[in-house]
Amino acid sequence: MIARLCRGVVAAVVLLGLLAGLPLALVALGAPYLPDHLPTPAEATAALYGFQDGRLLLGTLVIAGWVGWLYLVVSTITELVVAVRHGARPTITRRRAGRALTGVLIMWLMAAFASQAVAAPALADAGSISTAGPARAGPETPSSPGPQYTVRDRDTLWDIASRELGDPLRWREIFDLNSGREQPGGGRLTSGALLRTGWVLVLPPAEVPAAVTVRPGDSLAAIAGRTLHDPARFPELFDANVGRPQPDGGTLRDPNIVRPGWLLRIPTASPPNGQPAPDRQPPQTPVAPPTTSAPPTTPAPTSDPAPTTTVAPTTTVPAPITAAPSDTAPPADSPTSAIVQWGGAGLATAGVLTALALLRRRQQRARGYRRQIAVPGPEQGRHEVAAAAVARPSDGDLVTLALSCIPNDLDPPDLQTAVLSTDGVELRFADDTQLPRPFLVGESGRSWLMPAESGLALGEDPINPYPAVVTLGLAGGSTHLVDLEHHGVVLLDGHPDRARDLLRSIVVELGTSRWADAVEVVVSGLEPDLARLPSSRVRHIADIAGAIETGSRKLELVTRGLGSHDQVLARRRRDPWGDAWVVTVVAVADPTSPDGLDELLTDIHTGPRRSVVVLVANGTAGLPGFRLPLDDQGSLESGIHAEQMSATFAANLLDVIGTTYRPDKPVPPAADEHRWATDMAADGAWTPTDVTTSNPWQQTVLFDAVPDPAPAPDPAPEPVLQTVDPAAERALLRVQRDDPELDDDLARWHSSETPPNPLVGILGPPVLRAPGTTPVSRQPWFLEIAVYLALHPRGVSVDKLATDLWPATRQAKESTVRRALVDVRAWAGHAPDDPNDFYLPTGTPGVATQYRLTRFLLDWDLFRRLRKRANALAKAGRVDDAVADYSAALQLVRGPILRSDREHGYGWLRNPDQHLDSIIPGWVVDTAHELVDLTLEHGDLGTARWAAEASRLADPELTHDRPLLDLMRIAHAEGNLAEMREHADLLLSERGFEVGEDLPSESFAVFHQLFPNGIDGRR
């Protein structure tokens, strides 16, 4: 307190000297060197080029001094505004030199004089002593009416008012409400007294203004966060103000565009749909999960052991927070409700989807020519879409990066919790530590932030000393994680279903997350199918006693391996894959007190880290451990809304994973209703019923890669007339008759002029060229809607649009969908001769309308039409024309299929009727392979090489074997054995194989023909 006051006095003196003393000195000392009037140009020129006696230089310095003083004044005012808004606490922001100086001075000054109450560490007293056993959680403080706040280290009333009420000047209301109230431990808040960590303060209700004026830099989400304490409620702000005239004559039409000076009505603070308002609004800063400062110590055993006495923390936590839904909540029977209603399971589902992507790559590699990979069914597909809507794989990478960036020369400090926010990942340790850049120190030496934009890249095999970190849930817009190994035993109780769902989410996250590589999970009491998770980290033991025995044996192994001064974290850093240092997580649900459970929990809970964690859901009363009670809404006492994953949702995700192990299937017929789709498969291949297409360039098993040399021709060879199957000629005429506009459509696609009707591109980044008005904002969003409509040519209802395109966290209202369609309709345009003939027709009031984009041209349709005609031309012997059509098709490919930068965009591609981003690349590769076969057969090696390289545009990650195999064949035909071996080495290294025998059967057939004695020639 004295140091704080001293810093405040110093800050006041320095600020007074800078703001008042500096101008006085400039006036007194600098006035003689300044002109008494504004110089004319002639006088200025004479002064610059005349005799210099030093007066000009001194005058320039005086002017620079005034400019510097003015900058300090502006900086001081700016920092005062920041301090009033955010409180007197340090923030991690970049400032220039002037603001850095004034910022520190303002922080010192306001911290010293703004509030007399400052949080000090909690003191142990008789009221906090418990003899109830080794449990780490202390007795709960009786709740008081009204919103409550538990004081944290270094809190001030000013900070609490700023953070919880949105106005630091309301600190006096908090003081008046709590003055003289008895606090845990017997203390009281009095004038001039210290706040103590763990005290529970009653807060006044947060005020919600009737209207708010938009400030520069504001957005609807920021205003919703400031006034409604939930940025996700910005749609309510939009609906309450859309179309209302504003002071400058404008109106709110786009939720992304608000202008300074506009006056916005604030809707009621109650959540929509008639749900009751929560007891308190979510805080604007993350709510830390309940932690304990250090494990209690175990007294030395005696012949007559006495009850263990522990000092329990006096911290109690606020009442649970029920997050207000944004817009309309999804129906209870929808797959998204399994996530949305109970908290998200975002990192768990991100791990599943990351593993699923790797499995699908393997599935595509094993796909045969003219085959299609298996995709999930409708029910499983809906759950995959729901998972993709909340998953953020980039968040998982950021958490992995933060956990694995502890320097190798530093013994890993004892991690307690972590908080993932838009700023990055904040690691919170049990003790003060020092971490190098790019880590930034937080509120104390125990808190370090890995910024989201750190510039560091995640390595392929990161070494993480904290593999048992898991997500607890969400609070204040941040994801809260806890290191299970720090606590040893975690007891999930309260509502039994919510406890099981949190346990299931933790198991799935540990089974799929990249940072949890050094973890094995033993599950008992939950579904056996959890052992199907692809990483093989999870195994199921039906007998709970067997699971407990596994944990006991691991504890014995670790105890024998540790020296007298060893620590698990240090040993894990030196030997991350040693059996003793891989964390064993025993997860049991609904145990019935099996033998050895109490003893195991006591040994783990009261000791240091031992590479063993026990998670118990719905255990019996009195078990020792770190207790996390959940209410029927899935909220913890700290206000964290816990991660939840229902058994149904987990089972469907596992079924989605199961589809990646199914064999591929033939490509189905094209479902298009156009004439050009006659006798066509979905991939564009020609499938006539009266003509065989089993010529060499279309074989399922690849033809010989090393053809025998042709015999030398006779001196006077007789001319041989090429015979063409008349049936093939008739079939070609039929193909051309069914698609007479193909060449015109191709020319229209490549024309640089404004097209008369919409052109939609998906063979690369999505693109739309149309005769209408291009949106000035949210163009990627409206582009996604247009692409969605183009890939649903039979039309979709408003309900399906809302379900597929809007986030799973809320269901869009019909009015919201129709507003979006208005902008897409304007972009798509209308027929040249009729301004009312829109390419996206309007709906009929009172009628269930199927919205569909009409008369558009899709590049994927062009590709398939060209491939079909190329097939027919090649069968009819018109090789040059076939090569031209194949080349034209491949020239339509611009990059990875439907690759978009929109996060969570195009999630509907995981619908069972889509998956085009996964399926089309293989079909492009097949088309390029047909051209390679055709041109190799006729000796055109240049075109063959171009075709093989062109297919890699659609498959830059080398998911498919065929392009590299084709390049190997081309190199062999050219006699370039070094290049052939180079492509072979690349193929094997990309697959992680050492020999060709590990490749799929079709790939190995070519590999063996090119390297009959192995790649090194020593078979």
Backbone hydrogen bonds, N-H to C=O, Kabsch-Sander energy under -0.5 kcal/mol:
donor,donor_aa,acceptor,acceptor_aa,energy
5,L,1,M,-2.2
6,C,2,I,-2.7
7,R,3,A,-2.6
8,G,4,R,-1.9
9,V,5,L,-2.4
10,V,6,C,-2.6
11,A,7,R,-2.6
12,A,8,G,-2.3
13,V,9,V,-2.4
14,V,10,V,-2.7
15,L,11,A,-2.7
16,L,12,A,-2.4
17,G,13,V,-2.5
18,L,14,V,-2.6
19,L,15,L,-2.9
20,A,16,L,-2.5
21,G,16,L,-1.4
22,L,17,G,-1.7
24,L,20,A,-1.5
25,A,21,G,-2.3
26,L,22,L,-2.2
27,V,23,P,-2.3
28,A,24,L,-2.5
29,L,25,A,-2.7
30,G,26,L,-1.9
31,A,27,V,-1.0
33,Y,30,G,-1.4
34,L,31,A,-1.7
44,A,40,T,-2.6
45,T,41,P,-2.4
46,A,42,A,-2.3
47,A,43,E,-2.2
48,L,44,A,-1.9
49,Y,45,T,-2.3
50,G,46,A,-1.6
53,D,51,F,-0.6
58,L,54,G,-2.2
59,G,55,R,-2.6
60,T,56,L,-2.2
61,L,57,L,-2.2
62,V,58,L,-2.1
63,I,59,G,-2.3
64,A,60,T,-2.4
65,G,61,L,-2.2
66,W,62,V,-2.0
67,V,63,I,-2.3
68,G,64,A,-2.7
69,W,65,G,-2.4
70,L,66,W,-2.5
71,Y,67,V,-2.1
72,L,68,G,-2.2
73,V,69,W,-2.2
74,V,70,L,-2.3
75,S,71,Y,-2.7
76,T,72,L,-2.6
77,I,73,V,-2.3
78,T,74,V,-2.6
79,E,75,S,-2.6
80,L,76,T,-2.2
81,V,77,I,-2.1
82,V,78,T,-2.3
83,A,79,E,-2.7
84,V,80,L,-2.4
85,R,81,V,-2.0
86,H,82,V,-2.8
87,G,83,A,-2.1
89,R,87,G,-1.6
93,T,91,T,-1.4
100,A,96,R,-3.0
101,L,97,A,-2.2
102,T,98,G,-2.5
103,G,99,R,-2.8
104,V,100,A,-1.7
105,L,101,L,-2.1
106,I,102,T,-2.9
107,M,103,G,-2.4
108,W,104,V,-2.5
109,L,105,L,-2.6
110,M,106,I,-2.9
111,A,107,M,-2.3
112,A,108,W,-1.5
113,F,109,L,-1.8
114,A,110,M,-2.5
118,V,116,Q,-0.6
119,A,155,D,-4.1
120,A,195,L,-2.7
128,S,125,D,-2.0
129,I,126,A,-1.2
130,S,310,T,-1.5
133,G,308,T,-0.7
136,R,625,G,-0.8
137,A,625,G,-0.5
149,Y,201,L,-2.1
151,V,149,Y,-0.6
151,V,199,W,-3.0
154,R,119,A,-0.6
155,D,152,R,-1.9
157,L,117,A,-1.1
160,I,156,T,-2.6
161,A,157,L,-2.5
162,S,158,W,-2.2
163,R,159,D,-2.8
164,E,160,I,-3.0
165,L,160,I,-0.6
165,L,161,A,-1.6
166,G,161,A,-0.5
166,G,162,S,-0.5
167,D,161,A,-1.5
170,R,167,D,-1.8
171,W,168,P,-1.3
172,R,169,L,-0.6
173,E,170,R,-0.6
174,I,170,R,-1.3
175,F,171,W,-2.2
176,D,172,R,-2.7
177,L,173,E,-2.1
178,N,174,I,-1.5
179,S,175,F,-1.6
180,G,189,L,-2.5
181,R,178,N,-1.8
183,Q,187,G,-3.0
186,G,183,Q,-2.5
189,L,178,N,-0.6
189,L,181,R,-0.6
190,T,188,R,-0.7
193,A,190,T,-2.5
195,L,118,V,-1.4
197,T,120,A,-3.5
198,G,151,V,-2.2
199,W,196,R,-2.2
201,L,149,Y,-3.2
201,L,199,W,-0.6
203,L,147,P,-2.7
212,V,264,L,-2.2
214,V,262,W,-2.8
218,D,215,R,-2.2
220,L,255,P,-0.5
223,I,219,S,-2.5
224,A,220,L,-2.6
225,G,221,A,-2.4
226,R,222,A,-2.0
227,T,223,I,-2.6
228,L,224,A,-2.0
229,H,224,A,-0.6
230,D,224,A,-1.3
233,R,230,D,-2.2
234,F,231,P,-1.4
236,E,233,R,-1.1
237,L,233,R,-1.1
238,F,234,F,-2.3
239,D,235,P,-2.8
240,A,236,E,-2.0
241,N,237,L,-1.0
241,N,238,F,-0.8
242,V,238,F,-2.0
243,G,252,L,-2.0
244,R,241,N,-1.9
246,Q,250,G,-2.4
249,G,246,Q,-2.3
252,L,241,N,-0.5
252,L,244,R,-0.6
253,R,251,T,-0.6
257,I,254,D,-2.0
258,V,256,N,-0.5
261,G,214,V,-2.4
262,W,259,R,-2.0
264,L,212,V,-2.8
264,L,262,W,-0.6
266,I,210,A,-2.4
275,Q,272,P,-1.4
284,Q,163,R,-1.3
288,A,286,P,-0.7
310,T,130,S,-1.5
310,T,308,T,-0.5
312,A,128,S,-1.5
312,A,310,T,-0.9
323,A,321,I,-0.7
328,T,811,Q,-1.3
334,S,331,P,-1.7
337,S,334,S,-0.9
338,A,334,S,-0.5
338,A,335,P,-0.9
339,I,336,T,-1.4
340,V,336,T,-3.5
341,Q,337,S,-1.3
343,G,340,V,-0.9
344,G,339,I,-1.2
349,T,345,A,-2.7
350,A,346,G,-2.1
351,G,347,L,-2.0
352,V,348,A,-1.8
353,L,349,T,-2.7
354,T,350,A,-2.2
355,A,351,G,-2.3
356,L,352,V,-2.5
357,A,353,L,-2.2
358,L,354,T,-1.7
359,L,355,A,-2.1
360,R,356,L,-2.4
361,R,357,A,-1.8
362,R,358,L,-1.8
363,Q,359,L,-2.4
364,Q,360,R,-2.5
365,R,361,R,-2.0
366,A,362,R,-1.6
367,R,364,Q,-0.9
371,R,368,G,-1.4
372,Q,665,K,-3.0
381,G,377,G,-3.1
382,R,378,P,-2.0
383,H,379,E,-1.5
384,E,380,Q,-2.0
385,V,381,G,-2.3
386,A,382,R,-2.1
387,A,383,H,-2.3
388,A,384,E,-2.6
389,A,385,V,-1.5
390,V,386,A,-0.8
390,V,387,A,-0.9
391,A,387,A,-1.8
395,D,392,R,-1.5
396,G,392,R,-1.2
397,D,393,P,-1.8
398,L,394,S,-2.1
399,V,395,D,-2.5
400,T,396,G,-2.3
401,L,397,D,-2.5
402,A,398,L,-2.5
403,L,399,V,-2.4
404,S,400,T,-1.8
405,C,401,L,-0.6
405,C,402,A,-0.7
410,L,407,P,-1.4
415,L,413,P,-0.9
416,Q,428,R,-2.7
417,T,428,R,-1.5
418,A,481,L,-2.1
419,V,426,E,-2.2
420,L,479,T,-3.2
421,S,419,V,-0.6
421,S,424,G,-2.8
424,G,421,S,-0.6
425,V,450,M,-2.2
426,E,419,V,-3.0
426,E,424,G,-0.5
427,L,425,V,-0.6
427,L,448,W,-3.4
428,R,417,T,-2.7
429,F,427,L,-0.5
429,F,446,R,-3.2
430,A,414,D,-2.7
433,T,445,G,-2.1
439,F,436,P,-1.7
440,L,449,L,-2.4
442,G,444,S,-0.7
442,G,447,S,-3.3
447,S,444,S,-1.7
448,W,427,L,-2.5
449,L,440,L,-3.4
450,M,425,V,-3.1
452,A,423,D,-2.5
454,S,451,P,-0.8
459,G,457,A,-0.5
464,N,462,P,-0.7
469,V,466,Y,-1.0
470,V,482,V,-2.4
472,L,480,H,-3.1
473,G,480,H,-1.4
474,L,641,H,-2.3
475,A,478,S,-2.3
478,S,475,A,-2.0
479,T,420,L,-2.9
480,H,473,G,-3.1
480,H,478,S,-0.5
481,L,418,A,-3.2
482,V,470,V,-2.5
483,D,416,Q,-2.5
484,L,468,A,-1.9
484,L,482,V,-0.9
486,H,483,D,-0.8
487,H,483,D,-0.9
487,H,484,L,-0.5
488,G,484,L,-2.4
489,V,487,H,-2.2
490,V,614,V,-2.3
491,L,626,F,-2.8
492,L,490,V,-0.6
492,L,616,V,-3.4
493,D,491,L,-0.7
493,D,628,L,-1.2
495,H,493,D,-0.6
495,H,630,L,-2.5
499,A,495,H,-2.3
500,R,496,P,-2.1
501,D,497,D,-2.4
502,L,498,R,-2.1
503,L,499,A,-2.2
504,R,500,R,-2.6
505,S,501,D,-2.1
506,I,502,L,-2.2
507,V,503,L,-2.2
508,V,504,R,-2.4
509,E,505,S,-2.5
510,L,506,I,-2.7
511,G,507,V,-1.9
512,T,508,V,-0.8
512,T,509,E,-0.9
513,S,509,E,-2.6
516,A,513,S,-0.9
517,D,514,R,-0.9
519,V,516,A,-0.8
519,V,517,D,-1.0
520,E,583,V,-2.7
521,V,537,R,-2.9
522,V,585,V,-2.9
523,V,521,V,-0.6
523,V,539,R,-2.6
524,S,587,A,-2.3
530,L,527,E,-1.6
531,A,528,P,-2.0
532,R,529,D,-2.4
533,L,530,L,-1.6
535,S,511,G,-0.5
536,S,533,L,-1.5
539,R,521,V,-2.4
541,I,523,V,-2.8
544,I,542,A,-0.6
546,G,543,D,-0.5
547,A,543,D,-1.5
548,I,544,I,-2.4
549,E,545,A,-2.1
550,T,546,G,-1.8
551,G,547,A,-1.8
552,S,548,I,-2.2
553,R,549,E,-2.4
554,K,550,T,-2.0
555,L,551,G,-2.1
556,E,552,S,-2.0
557,L,553,R,-2.2
558,V,554,K,-2.4
559,T,555,L,-2.4
560,R,556,E,-2.2
561,G,557,L,-1.6
562,L,558,V,-1.4
566,D,563,G,-0.8
571,R,567,Q,-2.3
572,R,568,V,-2.7
573,R,569,L,-1.9
574,R,570,A,-1.7
575,D,571,R,-2.3
578,G,575,D,-1.6
581,W,578,G,-1.3
582,V,578,G,-1.1
583,V,518,A,-2.0
584,T,611,S,-2.7
585,V,520,E,-2.9
585,V,583,V,-0.6
586,V,584,T,-0.6
586,V,613,V,-3.2
587,A,522,V,-3.0
587,A,585,V,-0.7
588,V,586,V,-0.6
588,V,615,L,-2.8
589,A,524,S,-1.8
590,D,617,A,-2.9
597,L,594,P,-1.8
600,L,596,G,-2.2
601,L,597,L,-2.7
602,T,598,D,-2.3
603,D,599,E,-2.3
604,I,600,L,-2.2
605,H,601,L,-2.7
606,T,602,T,-2.0
607,G,604,I,-0.6
613,V,584,T,-2.7
614,V,488,G,-2.3
615,L,586,V,-3.2
616,V,490,V,-2.3
616,V,614,V,-0.5
617,A,588,V,-2.3
618,N,492,L,-3.1
618,N,616,V,-0.5
623,L,620,T,-1.1
626,F,489,V,-2.8
627,R,625,G,-0.7
628,L,491,L,-3.3
630,L,493,D,-2.6
631,D,635,S,-2.0
634,G,631,D,-1.9
636,L,640,I,-3.1
637,E,629,P,-0.6
639,G,636,L,-1.9
641,H,474,L,-3.3
642,A,634,G,-2.6
642,A,640,I,-0.8
643,E,472,L,-2.7
645,M,501,D,-0.7
650,A,646,S,-2.4
651,A,647,A,-2.4
652,N,648,T,-2.1
653,L,649,F,-2.2
654,L,650,A,-2.3
655,D,651,A,-1.9
656,V,652,N,-2.1
657,I,653,L,-2.1
658,G,654,L,-2.0
659,T,655,D,-1.2
659,T,656,V,-0.6
660,T,656,V,-0.6
660,T,657,I,-1.3
661,Y,658,G,-1.5
662,R,659,T,-1.3
665,K,372,Q,-2.6
667,V,370,R,-1.1
670,A,680,M,-2.5
677,A,674,H,-1.2
678,T,675,R,-1.9
680,M,677,A,-1.2
681,A,685,A,-2.4
682,A,668,P,-3.0
684,G,681,A,-2.0
687,T,679,D,-2.9
698,Q,695,N,-2.3
699,Q,696,P,-1.4
702,L,700,T,-0.5
721,L,719,P,-0.5
728,A,725,D,-0.6
729,E,725,D,-1.8
730,R,726,P,-2.5
731,A,727,A,-2.4
732,L,728,A,-2.2
733,L,729,E,-2.1
734,R,730,R,-1.9
735,V,731,A,-2.2
736,Q,732,L,-2.5
737,R,733,L,-2.2
738,D,734,R,-2.1
739,D,735,V,-0.8
742,L,739,D,-1.1
745,D,741,E,-2.8
746,L,742,L,-2.3
747,A,743,D,-2.2
748,R,744,D,-2.4
749,W,745,D,-2.0
750,H,746,L,-1.7
751,S,747,A,-0.9
759,L,769,R,-3.1
760,V,857,L,-2.8
761,G,767,V,-2.9
764,G,762,I,-2.0
767,V,761,G,-1.8
769,R,759,L,-2.6
772,G,827,W,-1.3
773,T,826,A,-1.9
774,T,772,G,-0.6
782,F,778,R,-2.0
783,L,779,Q,-2.4
784,E,780,P,-1.9
785,I,781,W,-1.6
786,A,782,F,-2.1
787,V,783,L,-2.6
788,Y,784,E,-2.6
789,L,785,I,-2.3
790,A,786,A,-2.2
791,L,787,V,-1.9
792,H,789,L,-1.1
795,G,792,H,-2.2
796,V,851,Y,-2.1
801,L,797,S,-2.2
802,A,798,V,-2.6
803,T,799,D,-2.3
804,D,800,K,-2.7
805,L,801,L,-2.5
806,W,802,A,-1.3
810,R,807,P,-1.3
811,Q,328,T,-3.2
812,A,810,R,-0.5
817,V,813,K,-1.9
818,R,814,E,-2.4
819,R,815,S,-2.0
820,A,816,T,-1.7
821,L,817,V,-2.1
822,V,818,R,-1.6
823,D,819,R,-1.2
824,V,820,A,-1.8
825,R,821,L,-2.7
826,A,822,V,-2.0
827,W,823,D,-1.8
828,A,824,V,-2.8
829,G,825,R,-1.9
831,A,837,D,-2.4
834,D,831,A,-1.2
837,D,834,D,-1.7
838,F,836,N,-1.3
839,Y,829,G,-2.3
847,V,844,T,-2.1
849,T,847,V,-1.1
851,Y,796,V,-3.1
851,Y,849,T,-0.7
854,T,839,Y,-2.8
857,L,758,P,-2.3
859,D,760,V,-2.1
862,L,858,L,-1.9
863,F,859,D,-2.5
864,R,860,W,-2.1
865,R,861,D,-2.4
866,L,862,L,-2.4
867,R,863,F,-2.3
868,K,864,R,-2.5
869,R,865,R,-2.1
870,A,866,L,-2.4
871,N,867,R,-2.4
872,A,868,K,-2.0
873,L,869,R,-2.7
874,A,870,A,-2.6
875,K,871,N,-2.0
876,A,872,A,-1.8
877,G,874,A,-1.2
878,R,873,L,-2.3
879,V,877,G,-1.5
882,A,878,R,-2.1
883,V,879,V,-2.8
884,A,880,D,-2.0
885,D,881,D,-2.2
886,Y,882,A,-2.7
887,S,883,V,-2.6
888,A,884,A,-2.3
889,A,885,D,-2.2
890,L,886,Y,-2.3
891,Q,887,S,-2.0
892,L,888,A,-0.5
892,L,889,A,-1.3
893,V,890,L,-1.3
894,R,763,L,-3.6
895,G,763,L,-0.6
897,I,954,A,-0.5
898,L,762,I,-1.7
898,L,764,G,-1.3
899,R,896,P,-1.4
900,S,898,L,-0.7
905,G,902,R,-1.7
907,G,904,H,-0.7
909,L,906,Y,-1.5
910,R,907,G,-1.9
911,N,908,W,-2.1
914,Q,911,N,-2.3
915,H,909,L,-3.0
918,S,915,H,-1.0
919,I,915,H,-2.0
920,I,916,L,-2.4
922,G,919,I,-0.6
923,W,919,I,-1.3
924,V,920,I,-2.6
925,V,921,P,-2.3
926,D,922,G,-2.0
927,T,923,W,-2.1
928,A,924,V,-2.6
929,H,925,V,-2.2
930,E,926,D,-2.0
931,L,927,T,-1.8
932,V,928,A,-2.4
933,D,929,H,-2.6
934,L,930,E,-2.5
935,T,931,L,-2.7
936,L,932,V,-2.6
937,E,933,D,-2.1
938,H,934,L,-1.0
939,G,936,L,-1.2
940,D,935,T,-2.6
941,L,939,G,-1.4
944,A,940,D,-1.7
945,R,941,L,-2.5
946,W,942,G,-2.2
947,A,943,T,-2.5
948,A,944,A,-2.1
949,E,945,R,-2.2
950,A,946,W,-2.6
951,S,947,A,-1.8
952,R,948,A,-0.6
952,R,949,E,-0.9
953,L,950,A,-1.5
954,A,950,A,-0.6
954,A,951,S,-0.6
955,D,951,S,-0.6
958,L,955,D,-1.6
964,L,961,D,-0.5
965,L,961,D,-2.1
966,D,962,R,-2.8
967,L,963,P,-2.1
968,M,964,L,-2.1
969,R,965,L,-2.2
970,I,966,D,-2.5
971,A,967,L,-2.5
972,H,968,M,-2.0
973,A,969,R,-2.4
974,E,970,I,-1.8
975,G,971,A,-0.5
975,G,972,H,-1.0
976,N,971,A,-2.8
977,L,975,G,-1.2
980,M,976,N,-1.9
981,R,977,L,-2.4
982,E,978,A,-2.0
983,H,979,E,-2.4
984,A,980,M,-1.9
985,D,981,R,-2.6
986,L,982,E,-2.1
987,L,983,H,-2.3
988,L,984,A,-2.4
989,S,985,D,-2.5
990,E,986,L,-2.4
991,R,987,L,-1.4
992,G,988,L,-0.9
993,F,988,L,-2.6
998,D,995,V,-1.4
999,L,996,G,-2.0
1004,F,1000,P,-2.9
1005,A,1001,S,-1.8
1006,V,1002,E,-1.3
1007,F,1003,S,-2.5
1008,H,1004,F,-3.1
1009,Q,1005,A,-1.5
1010,L,1006,V,-2.2
1011,F,1007,F,-2.4
1014,G,1011,F,-2.0
1017,G,1014,G,-1.2
1019,R,1013,N,-2.2
